[in-house]
Every structure is written in C-alpha cells, then in structure tokens.
Amino acid sequence: MLSDNLNRCQLPLFFLFSLIISWAVWVPQAVVKMSNPAAAAATGSPMNVLAVWGPGLSAFILSLLIAGKAGLRWLFRPVLIWRVGAFWYFLVLLYPAALKLAAYGIDMVLGRSYELVFLPIRLYFSPQQAIVMVPAVFIAAVPNALGEELGWRGFALPRLQEKLNALGASIILGLFWGIWHLPMWVSTTGTIGMHELAMMLNIVGLAILFTWVYNRTSGSVLLVWLFHFSITITGYSLSKIPTATDEIMSWFVIVLVVLMAGPRRLWRV
C-alpha cells in the first residue's frame, strides 16, 4: 500500500525531497550572505557535497521505497549505457569549451577585445594551493555531476516524458533545476536579481540539450553525466566572457536542436 501511494506521487516527492536535502544546506548559507554581503561565500563547506547530491539521494530513496532492489537496479542501469557512438562522446565533452572559444573569437572579430585568462581558478587559490586544489576540483566534479544527473535525468526525466512531450518535460525539469540552484547562487552573490533570473532561464535551455542527448543515447545517464561534468570543468577552466555572446550562441544551438530534433521527442539529429 505504501509503495503504491509513493508510486502515484513519486515526481512531487522527488522534487520535494531534493529541495529539503539541498536547501537545508544552502538556505542558511544564503541567509548569512544576504544579511552580511561581506561574508565569505560558503562554497568550500563540506556540507555542499550533501546539497549537490540532493537529487541523487532523493532518487535513491524513492527507488528503494517503491520497488526495493529492483528499483535501484532500474535507477543505476542507465549509468552503464555506454555504446552510443563516438559522436556523442565528442559532443558532450567538447561542446561547452568549443562554444566558449567560438564566442571569444566572435567577440574579438567584432572588436570586443579583452584579455583571455585561462584556468581562472588561480584567481581563487594561491599557486601553492592550486597544486592541490585544481586536481581536487576535477575529482570533485565527477561525483558531484553524478549526484545531480542520477536525479534529474536518471529519475525525473523519464517519468516526466511519460506525461509530457520531450520539450515540455525539459522545460518543467529545467525550471525546477533552476529553482533548486537559487539559494546556492544567493549564498555566493548575496542577492536575487536579474542575473539569477537569467541563469535560471539558461538552465532551462541547458535542460533541453540534456534531454536531446539523453533521448538520442537510449537514455544513457553516463553521457549526460559526462556532459554535466564537461560544463562544470569548462566553467572553471575558461574565463567568463564579459558579453552575452556565449549565451546568444547557446540559445541559437538550443533553438536549432528543437527545430531539427522535433519538440515531441527531441530525438532526430
């Protein structure tokens, strides 16, 4: 009886559990930052590992409660889908950096020249710290990306696509994905403004690309995990472009994917 009730409410419960686990860490951090903007951002807190794993832990708990060990096998099996063709590996690993570098090039052609700073992580750590911290960032990004993707694409997306077309499912998931991030962003900036709203909109766009990759690779969580990882590492490794060129290019790609792949399934190449 319990498993039947959980099964009927699994998506609302997944979203609720994800918020409870993650926001229990991020909301207090955001409150501290908003009350004292000069306070250091709590990005280095070990509790953030728990927060990032909120979606994955929610998916794990619900899968176990609804279907026991069989539910866990169903949840983790897509992580092992790796025979998807070399093109998709190149795409998910190289697209984020290629987009950023192309935007750099367009800005320079248009006369918006500025210093290109690679590996800006050195701005946050001294040279001595960077020897340890740069590899640590790479190592941490791998499980952290899985912590999100096991929930977003491993659990929520296939269930949303049972009720909605691929584009609608992506928008709903993207909106929640952005809302989930909100207190984490506020804990860094101390404010909620247009910048945060723009980031939420960009995450909705990213969710569409993630759905396309997921659907085209037979539901491979491994590929969306790698995609998430490459986006994270690109963000650390390449400077933030001081214009909207990369965001404009990203939305051009997203619209092109929707038109070519078809909004109903986001499946065609």
Sequence and secondary structure as in RCSB ss.txt:
>XXXX:A:sequence
MLSDNLNRCQLPLFFLFSLIISWAVWVPQAVVKMSNPAAAAATGSPMNVLAVWGPGLSAFILSLLIAGKAGLRWL
FRPVLIWRVGAFWYFLVLLYPAALKLAAYGIDMVLGRSYELVFLPIRLYFSPQQAIVMVPAVFIAAVPNALGEEL
GWRGFALPRLQEKLNALGASIILGLFWGIWHLPMWVSTTGTIGMHELAMMLNIVGLAILFTWVYNRTSGSVLLVW
LFHFSITITGYSLSKIPTATDEIMSWFVIVLVVLMAGPRRLWRV
>XXXX:A:secstr
 HHHHHHHTHHHHHHHHHHHHHHHHHHHHHHHHHH TTS   TT THHHHHHTHHHHHHHHHHHHHHHHHHHHHH
HGGGG   S HHHHHHHHHHHHHHHHHHHHHHHHTT      B GGGGTS HHHHHHHHHHHHHHHHHHHHHHHH
HIIIIIHHHHHHHS HHHHHHHHHHHHHHHHHHHHHHHHS  SHHHHHHHHHHHHHHHHHHHHHHHTTS HHHHH
HHHHHHHHHHHHB   SSSHHHHHHHHHHHHHHHHH TTT    
